Amino acid sequence: MPAITADTLTLARVRAAGPQETERPVRAITTGPRGYEGEGFPVVRAFAGVSSTALDPFVHMDQMGAVNYEPGEPRGTDWHPHRGFETVTYMIDGKFAHQDSHGGGGLITDGATQWMTAGSGILHIETPPAELVESGGVFHGIQLWVNLPRKDKFAAPRYQAIEGEDSALLASQDGGALLRIIAGEVDGHRGPGLTYSPITLVHSTIHEGARLNIPWRRDFNALVYVLSGSGNVGPVAHPIHQGQLAVLGPGDRITVSAEQTQRSSDLDVLLLGGQPIREPVFHYGPFVMNSRAELIQALEDYQAGKFGHIPPNALMPHRAGGTL
């Protein structure tokens, strides 16, 4: 995976567990079903079958790809609205172009993250750039939806472009795992993402046979999603593999280890958690609100043009040999 990398031997290392710290047990492991999003790009629905209580403050997550497109095959989304939450698009491999109705936008590529606060309402598009559509190529990323608490539902839209090299880098105690901290904090090291809901988001590559054991805020929930490879999670080493999500119980530390067999390879995982909001969630399509009445209002505001307008000369989905 060409997300930002580094020599772990030169990085600061996570501190060892203290005598009073406890390991977070595995409460459940689920396998995400495969489907299609937008104009037809393949995804794994990472949170399918998991209760909203276990996910809070997260709402939805798709693993986009990994897929090696032939020329003309790459797909994205067309212009669409959002209100009431934040979208986080992390590109591990390949390129995705973004534009929104509040002036945000750019190219997200190889380890970069787009953090968009939809807040009071926004229109945006995410689509492979024309050159990727024409040539084909590898496409692999994550889109995560982070809920906003009631007091921030109508915050002004905001866009953050976080390059791969902006992530805080840290190594496991054994030097066999690299942590890329995109948002939040691990062992005193803080990522660049600015968030309304207190959360931590980390992409870790664990080399075969290595073990990652990190401190985790006790007031946060904890989720481990496998992007690729196979390994074990939790204090009793539950097996876990690509496309599976582990929901962890209370404790102070998270443990994940990579397999070591003749056919094993690196294990790539997302570690994510946050402080639960514990407010009603009414989710319909691109809106995440606190009541059915707010959902109806969001739809009416969108139809009335209150989310902004598609700008002149806007980015549009591309088809090989021409544009739509």
N, C-alpha and C positions, 0 to 999 in steps of 0.2 A: 504494500500500500504506500503510495507516494505522499501521504500526509506528512507534515513536517517531522523530521527525525533528528536524532542527535546521538552522540557517543555517550551512553549512560555512565561510563566510567569517569566522565568529567563533570557530571552533574551532582548537585546536592541530593542526598538520599533521605528517604522517609525514615523517621525515627522508629526504633523498635517499640513494641507494645509495653506499656507499663504493667506492674503487677495487679493493679485494680481494674484494668480495662478488659472488657468482655467482647467476644466475637459475636457478630450478628448471625443468627441462624437463618437457614432457608425456610421460608414459609410456603412457597409455591414456585414451580417452574412451569412456564407455559410456552407453547410453540406458536409463533405467529403464522397465520395463513397468508398465502400469496394472493395478490390481486393486481389491479391496475389503477392508476391515478391520472388525473388531468386528461391529456389527449391520448393516453395509452402507454405510459411508462410503467414498468413492473416494480412492484413494491412488496415488502413484507410488513404486514400490519402488526407491529411489535407489541402493542398493548391489548390486542384482542383477547377477550376472556378474562381480563383482570379488572377487579372492582375499582370504581372511581375513588373509593376511600384509600386503597393501597397506592394509587397513583398520585393523588393530590400533593402538589399543585399542578401536575402535568395532566394533559387532557388527551393527547394523541401523539403517536410517533410512527413514522414510516421509514423503513430502510429502503432507499431508492437504489435498485440494482443489488449487487454488482452485475453489470451486463456489458458485454462487448458488442456494441452496435455495428451493423453493416452500414455502408453509406446510404443515406436517406431514411434510416430507421429512427434516429433520436427523437424523442417527444418530450414536451413539457406541459405547461398549463397555459391557458389563455387568460386574459384579464378577468379578475374576480375580486369580490369584496371580502373584508374581514372586520370584525369588531369584537372587543372585549378580552383580547389575549395577545400573546406575543408569538411570532413564528421564528424559529431558529433553523436555518438551513446550513448544514455543515457538509462541505464537499471534500470527500476523502480522495477521490480520483475523478478526473474529468472536469468539465466546465458547465456552469449554469449562469445565465444572464438574468438580472433582476432589474425591474423598474417599477416605481409606484407613483401614485397621484399626489404625493407630497414632496417630490423631488429627490427621493432616495433611489439608489440604483448603482449597478456596477457588475463586474464579472466576478463570480465566486469560483475559485479553482484550487485544487491540490492543497487541502488543509485549511482553507479559508472558511470563515463563518459569516453569514448575513443574519443579523439580529434585528428583526423588525417588530416594533411595538405598534400593533394595529390600533389599540386604544379606542378612541371615539369613532373611528371608521377610516378605512383606507381601501383603495383599489390597487392591485398589483399584478404583475406577471412574472413567472419564472419559466425560462425556456432555454434549451440548448442554443448556443450561438450558431449563426449560419455556417461557419466553417466546420463545426462539429457535425452538423446535420449532413453537410456535403461529403465529409470524409469518413464519418463513422468514428468509433473509438470507444474506450472504456468510460463508463459512467457509474459512479458509486457515491452515495451520500446519505444523509439523514435529514429528515424534517421533523422537528419537535414543536409541539404547541404547549406553551406555558400559560396557565391561567393568570388573570389579573384579579386581585381582590376587589371587592365592591367599590372601595374608595378610589381605585385607579382605573376602573372600567372605561372612563371617558377621558383618560389622559391624552395629551396631544400625541399624535403619531410620531414615531422616532425611528431612525435607521442607523444601525451601527455596522460598519464594515471592519471585520476583524481578520487580519491576515494570519496565515499559519504561523509566521515567526513571532507574532504578538503573544501567542499562548505561553503561559508559564510552563517550563519544563522541569521535571523532577524524575529521579530514578528510585526504584524499589530498593529495599535494604540490601538485597542480594545482587543488585546491579543488573538483574536480568529482565527488568521491565521499565519501559519509558511511559511516563504520564504527561499528557498534554492537557493542561488545565485551561479550559475555555472560559468558564465562569465559576464564581465561587472560590473556595479556598480549601487547600489540603495541606495540613501540617505547616501552616504559616505562609504558604505560597499561594498567591492570589492570581486568578485569571483576569483577562481584560474586560469581559462582558459585563455591562451594566444592567442590572435586573431590578424589577419592582418586587417580585416575590423572591425571598432569600432562597437561592438554590445553588447547587454545585453540579457542574457538567465536566466530565473528564473522558478523554479517549486514551486508552492504554494499550500498548503492544507488549505482550508478555512472551518472551522467547521460550521455545520448547524446554520443558523441564524446570522453568523458573516459577517463582511464587511471589505474588503481590499481596502485601498486607498493609493496609493504610488506615489511619484514623478517620473517623466520620462523625460529624456532629450528631450528638445523641437526640437532639430535637428534630432532626431531619429524617424522612423516610429514606430508603435505600433500594435501588434497583440496579441490576447488572444485566446488560443486553449483549449478546455475542454477535459481533459483526462478521467474524470469520474464525475458523479453527474450532478446536475442541479442548475442553479442560474440565476443571472442577471448581466449585464455589462453596463457600461456607466452611464452618469448623469440622464438618464430617465429610467434606469433599463430595458433594453431590455432582454427578456428571452433568455437563452442559455443553451444547454445541451451537453452531451457527443458526440464527433465527430464533433462539430461545431467550426468554426473559426470566431472571430470578428475582422474586420479591423477597426481601430480607426482613427479619424481625428486628426488635430493639437491640441495642448494643453500642459499642464504641469503635469497633474495627470491622473492616471488610477484607475477606481473603478470597483471592482468585488465583488458580494455578493452571499452567499449560501442560498438556500431555507431553510425555516423552516416549515415543515409540518410533519404529522405523519409518512410519508413514506420517508422523506428526509434523506440524509446522507451527509458526507463531500463532498465538491466540490474540485476537483483537477484540476488545470489549469497550462498551460505553458504561461508565459509572455515573449514575445520576440520582439526585435526591434533593429534597427541599423541605421547607417548613410548611406543613399543611395549612391551607387557608381555612378549611372547615366552614365553607359557605355553600348554599344551594348552587348547583350547576345545571343550567338548562342549555344544552348544546344542540344546535340544529345547523347542519351544513357549515358555512363559514363564520357562524356567530356563536360565541360562548358567553352567556349572560347568567343573571341570577334568578330570572323568572320568565315565565311564558310571555307575559306582557312585554318584557324588555326584548324578547326575540321578535315579537310582532312589530314593535317600534323600530328595531334594527332593520327589518325587511322594508318597512315603509320609508325609513330614512334613506336607505340605499336606492329604492325606486324613485325617490324624490331628488336624487343627485347630491345628497348631503355628505357623501364619502369622498368628494372630489371628482375630478374628471380625467379621462384618459388624455394625456398631453398630446399636442401636435407632434407629428413624426414619431409616434410612440413605437417602442419595440413591439413586434408582433411575432407569432409562431412562424417558423420558417419551414418550407418544404424543399427538398432537393430539386434544383432547377428553377426555383422561384420562391415568392413569398405569398402568404395569404393576405 
